Amino acid sequence: MIVNPFKPYTTSFIIVVLMLFVIHLLLQYSSEVNWTLLDYAVAGVFLLISSFGITFILQNKSSVISKSVVVSSVLLILILVWIELAVGIFGTAIAGQ
């Protein structure tokens, strides 16, 4: 039996693409938010980096506690950066302020 070592990463990629597609569909019904191609690219990069990182962590960590701590940290960082890019809650340079 041949085992594909990239299958979890392929699954992560498909999930990210589906998430971006759902966001695109939902934004068609809202005139309040106007995403450009750059917005989709940035969101895709952040989601791919996060999902690949989580996949890597889940494959290589042995302890359930260490997995949960590191995955929670990755998700927290993703959420904080996403919020900063969206509304500039911290007022840093990446938010355009």
LOLOTI-563590 format. One record per residue (C-alpha): residue number from 0; residue in three letters; z, y, x negated. Coordinates in steps of 0.2 Angstrom, whole numbers, plus 5000, padded with zeros to 4 digits. Example, Ala and Ser with C-alpha at 12.3 -4.5 7.8 and 13.67 -1.06 7.14 Angstrom:
// LOLOTI-563590
+-----+---------+------+------+------+
: num : residuo :   c3 :   c2 :   c1 :
+-----+---------+------+------+------+
:   0 :     ALA : 5039 : 4978 : 4938 :
:   1 :     SER : 5036 : 4995 : 4932 :
+-----+---------+------+------+------+
END
This chain:
// LOLOTI-563590
+-----+---------+------+------+------+
: num : residuo :   c3 :   c2 :   c1 :
+-----+---------+------+------+------+
:   0 :     MET : 5000 : 5000 : 5000 :
:   1 :     ILE : 4995 : 5017 : 4993 :
:   2 :     VAL : 5008 : 5031 : 4995 :
:   3 :     ASN : 5002 : 5048 : 4996 :
:   4 :     PRO : 5014 : 5059 : 4987 :
:   5 :     PHE : 5007 : 5075 : 4995 :
:   6 :     LYS : 5009 : 5070 : 5013 :
:   7 :     PRO : 5025 : 5080 : 5016 :
:   8 :     TYR : 5017 : 5095 : 5008 :
:   9 :     THR : 5001 : 5092 : 5019 :
:  10 :     THR : 5013 : 5091 : 5035 :
:  11 :     SER : 5022 : 5107 : 5029 :
:  12 :     PHE : 5005 : 5116 : 5027 :
:  13 :     ILE : 4999 : 5111 : 5045 :
:  14 :     ILE : 5015 : 5117 : 5052 :
:  15 :     VAL : 5014 : 5134 : 5044 :
:  16 :     VAL : 4995 : 5135 : 5050 :
:  17 :     LEU : 5001 : 5131 : 5068 :
:  18 :     MET : 5015 : 5143 : 5067 :
:  19 :     LEU : 5003 : 5157 : 5062 :
:  20 :     PHE : 4991 : 5152 : 5075 :
:  21 :     VAL : 5004 : 5153 : 5089 :
:  22 :     ILE : 5009 : 5170 : 5082 :
:  23 :     HIS : 4991 : 5175 : 5083 :
:  24 :     LEU : 4990 : 5169 : 5101 :
:  25 :     LEU : 5006 : 5177 : 5107 :
:  26 :     LEU : 5000 : 5194 : 5099 :
:  27 :     GLN : 4985 : 5194 : 5110 :
:  28 :     TYR : 4996 : 5197 : 5125 :
:  29 :     SER : 5006 : 5211 : 5117 :
:  30 :     SER : 5000 : 5228 : 5113 :
:  31 :     GLU : 5016 : 5233 : 5104 :
:  32 :     VAL : 5013 : 5224 : 5088 :
:  33 :     ASN : 4997 : 5225 : 5078 :
:  34 :     TRP : 4995 : 5213 : 5064 :
:  35 :     THR : 4982 : 5215 : 5051 :
:  36 :     LEU : 4974 : 5202 : 5040 :
:  37 :     LEU : 4987 : 5207 : 5026 :
:  38 :     ASP : 5001 : 5204 : 5038 :
:  39 :     TYR : 4995 : 5186 : 5042 :
:  40 :     ALA : 4993 : 5183 : 5023 :
:  41 :     VAL : 5010 : 5189 : 5018 :
:  42 :     ALA : 5018 : 5179 : 5033 :
:  43 :     GLY : 5008 : 5163 : 5027 :
:  44 :     VAL : 5013 : 5165 : 5009 :
:  45 :     PHE : 5032 : 5167 : 5013 :
:  46 :     LEU : 5031 : 5153 : 5026 :
:  47 :     LEU : 5022 : 5141 : 5014 :
:  48 :     ILE : 5033 : 5145 : 4999 :
:  49 :     SER : 5048 : 5142 : 5010 :
:  50 :     SER : 5042 : 5126 : 5018 :
:  51 :     PHE : 5036 : 5119 : 5001 :
:  52 :     GLY : 5053 : 5123 : 4994 :
:  53 :     ILE : 5062 : 5115 : 5008 :
:  54 :     THR : 5051 : 5100 : 5006 :
:  55 :     PHE : 5054 : 5099 : 4988 :
:  56 :     ILE : 5073 : 5100 : 4990 :
:  57 :     LEU : 5073 : 5087 : 5003 :
:  58 :     GLN : 5064 : 5075 : 4992 :
:  59 :     ASN : 5073 : 5078 : 4976 :
:  60 :     LYS : 5092 : 5081 : 4981 :
:  61 :     SER : 5102 : 5066 : 4985 :
:  62 :     SER : 5118 : 5073 : 4993 :
:  63 :     VAL : 5117 : 5078 : 5011 :
:  64 :     ILE : 5129 : 5092 : 5007 :
:  65 :     SER : 5118 : 5099 : 4993 :
:  66 :     LYS : 5103 : 5098 : 5003 :
:  67 :     SER : 5110 : 5107 : 5018 :
:  68 :     VAL : 5117 : 5121 : 5006 :
:  69 :     VAL : 5101 : 5124 : 4997 :
:  70 :     VAL : 5090 : 5123 : 5013 :
:  71 :     SER : 5101 : 5135 : 5021 :
:  72 :     SER : 5100 : 5147 : 5007 :
:  73 :     VAL : 5081 : 5146 : 5007 :
:  74 :     LEU : 5081 : 5149 : 5025 :
:  75 :     LEU : 5093 : 5164 : 5024 :
:  76 :     ILE : 5082 : 5172 : 5010 :
:  77 :     LEU : 5067 : 5170 : 5021 :
:  78 :     ILE : 5075 : 5178 : 5036 :
:  79 :     LEU : 5082 : 5192 : 5026 :
:  80 :     VAL : 5065 : 5196 : 5017 :
:  81 :     TRP : 5056 : 5194 : 5034 :
:  82 :     ILE : 5068 : 5207 : 5042 :
:  83 :     GLU : 5066 : 5219 : 5028 :
:  84 :     LEU : 5047 : 5218 : 5029 :
:  85 :     ALA : 5048 : 5220 : 5047 :
:  86 :     VAL : 5060 : 5234 : 5050 :
:  87 :     GLY : 5067 : 5239 : 5033 :
:  88 :     ILE : 5085 : 5235 : 5037 :
:  89 :     PHE : 5090 : 5238 : 5019 :
:  90 :     GLY : 5079 : 5252 : 5015 :
:  91 :     THR : 5071 : 5244 : 4999 :
:  92 :     ALA : 5054 : 5248 : 4991 :
:  93 :     ILE : 5046 : 5232 : 4999 :
:  94 :     ALA : 5049 : 5239 : 5016 :
:  95 :     GLY : 5038 : 5254 : 5012 :
:  96 :     GLN : 5052 : 5267 : 5012 :
+-----+---------+------+------+------+
END
